[in-house]
Amino acid sequence: MINVKEILALPKLGKDDTFTFGCNRCSKCCREREDILLPPLDLFKIAKYLNKSIQDVLAEYCETYEGRDSKIPIVRIKPREYRRTCSFARKEGCFVHPVKPAVCALFPLGRMITENTKEFTYFMQPVPCGNKKQTQTVRQWLDGFSILDEEEFNIMWHQRISEISAILREIYSKVSFNHDAINSALLLILYLRYDSGTDFMSQFIDNCTEALRVVRLIESELLISEEKANRAQ
């Protein structure tokens, strides 16, 4: 897996810059993968496409864990035992191809958000597959899966996760306890509490507001407990 230092050293691409890559459909990008993460929008789209509940998709194809740095619940596609293959991969290809995860739709491109402008910049990953016969702009490549239309969500997701993570790290630095209850609540609020028949973004905004309210309430209660303990000394 490419690391942060390597990413920062790669030439950055704007949306109208060109790169050369053609997909040979070799499926190499579907194997030896343990890093295909699903933000709420990807999970919502896949569940709707498969006509399943988000809970069922989560149980059948995914697994969750607490982010080491972010402290929030992370959802990733559960790799199968054979060559750590993506659960959505089949011999004929990805069976959720029209709504495949954003990280897969981006490939071989990667992206990172700048802290100052809150905008995405793109880069070409050093991949061993594909051909050098096809040249296109970043915009043309991403238009195939409406990735640029989802930038509002992705920017907001990064911002809200940053806010929630900062509060959680502060809480966990002060008190040592089992995080399961908080993780379960945030998993429900941020990933699962959506109606597939209703606009995603309006629900997402409401859910982020609720998640922030919950962690701030926990932080407030912690401060009150600390004050009581200090007065009792």
Backbone hydrogen bonds, N-H to C=O, Kabsch-Sander energy under -0.5 kcal/mol:
donor,donor_aa,acceptor,acceptor_aa,energy
7,I,3,N,-2.1
8,L,4,V,-2.6
9,A,5,K,-1.2
10,L,6,E,-0.7
10,L,7,I,-1.2
13,L,122,Y,-3.8
17,D,14,G,-1.4
19,F,136,Q,-2.4
21,F,19,F,-0.6
21,F,134,Q,-2.6
22,G,131,N,-1.5
30,C,27,S,-1.5
31,R,28,K,-1.3
32,E,83,R,-3.4
33,R,84,R,-2.4
37,L,35,D,-1.2
38,L,75,V,-3.0
43,L,39,P,-2.0
44,F,40,P,-2.5
45,K,41,L,-2.5
46,I,42,D,-2.5
47,A,43,L,-2.3
48,K,44,F,-2.2
49,Y,45,K,-2.4
50,L,46,I,-2.4
51,N,47,A,-0.6
51,N,48,K,-0.7
52,K,47,A,-2.6
57,V,53,S,-2.1
58,L,54,I,-2.6
59,A,55,Q,-2.2
60,E,56,D,-2.3
61,Y,57,V,-2.6
62,C,57,V,-0.5
62,C,58,L,-1.3
63,E,76,R,-2.1
65,Y,74,I,-1.7
67,G,72,I,-2.9
71,K,67,G,-1.5
74,I,65,Y,-3.3
76,R,63,E,-2.5
76,R,74,I,-0.5
77,I,36,I,-2.7
78,K,61,Y,-2.9
80,R,85,T,-3.6
83,R,81,E,-0.7
84,R,81,E,-1.0
85,T,82,Y,-1.3
86,C,30,C,-2.8
89,A,86,C,-1.6
90,R,93,G,-1.2
93,G,90,R,-1.6
95,F,88,F,-2.3
97,H,94,C,-1.2
99,V,96,V,-1.9
100,K,97,H,-1.5
104,C,101,P,-1.0
105,A,101,P,-2.3
106,L,102,A,-2.3
107,F,103,V,-1.0
109,L,106,L,-2.5
110,G,123,F,-2.7
112,M,121,T,-2.3
114,T,119,E,-2.5
118,K,114,T,-1.8
121,T,112,M,-2.8
122,Y,13,L,-2.0
123,F,110,G,-2.0
124,M,11,P,-0.5
125,Q,108,P,-2.5
125,Q,123,F,-0.6
127,V,125,Q,-1.6
131,N,22,G,-2.0
135,T,133,K,-0.5
136,Q,19,F,-2.1
138,V,17,D,-2.0
139,R,15,K,-2.8
141,W,137,T,-2.0
142,L,138,V,-2.3
143,D,139,R,-1.8
144,G,140,Q,-0.6
144,G,141,W,-0.6
145,F,142,L,-1.3
146,S,143,D,-1.1
147,I,142,L,-1.8
150,E,146,S,-0.6
150,E,147,I,-1.1
151,E,148,L,-1.3
154,N,150,E,-2.3
155,I,151,E,-2.9
156,M,152,E,-2.1
157,W,153,F,-3.1
158,H,154,N,-2.1
159,Q,155,I,-2.1
160,R,156,M,-2.9
161,I,157,W,-2.5
162,S,158,H,-1.9
163,E,159,Q,-1.9
164,I,160,R,-2.8
165,S,161,I,-2.9
166,A,162,S,-2.0
167,I,163,E,-1.6
168,L,164,I,-2.5
169,R,165,S,-2.9
170,E,166,A,-1.7
171,I,167,I,-2.4
172,Y,168,L,-3.1
173,S,169,R,-1.5
174,K,170,E,-0.7
174,K,171,I,-1.1
175,V,171,I,-1.9
177,F,175,V,-0.6
183,N,179,H,-2.8
184,S,180,D,-2.7
185,A,181,A,-2.0
186,L,182,I,-2.6
187,L,183,N,-2.5
188,L,184,S,-2.1
189,I,185,A,-2.4
190,L,186,L,-2.9
191,Y,187,L,-1.9
192,L,187,L,-1.2
192,L,188,L,-0.7
193,R,188,L,-1.8
194,Y,192,L,-2.3
196,S,194,Y,-0.6
198,T,195,D,-2.0
203,Q,199,D,-1.1
204,F,200,F,-2.8
205,I,201,M,-2.7
206,D,202,S,-1.8
207,N,203,Q,-2.7
208,C,204,F,-2.6
209,T,205,I,-2.0
210,E,206,D,-2.1
211,A,207,N,-2.6
212,L,208,C,-2.5
213,R,209,T,-2.0
214,V,210,E,-2.3
215,V,211,A,-2.3
216,R,212,L,-2.2
217,L,213,R,-2.0
218,I,214,V,-2.2
219,E,215,V,-2.3
220,S,216,R,-2.6
221,E,217,L,-2.6
222,L,218,I,-2.0
223,L,219,E,-2.2
224,I,220,S,-2.2
225,S,221,E,-2.3
226,E,222,L,-2.2
227,E,223,L,-2.3
228,K,224,I,-2.3
229,A,225,S,-2.2
230,N,226,E,-2.4
231,R,227,E,-2.2
232,A,228,K,-1.7
233,Q,229,A,-0.7
233,Q,230,N,-0.6
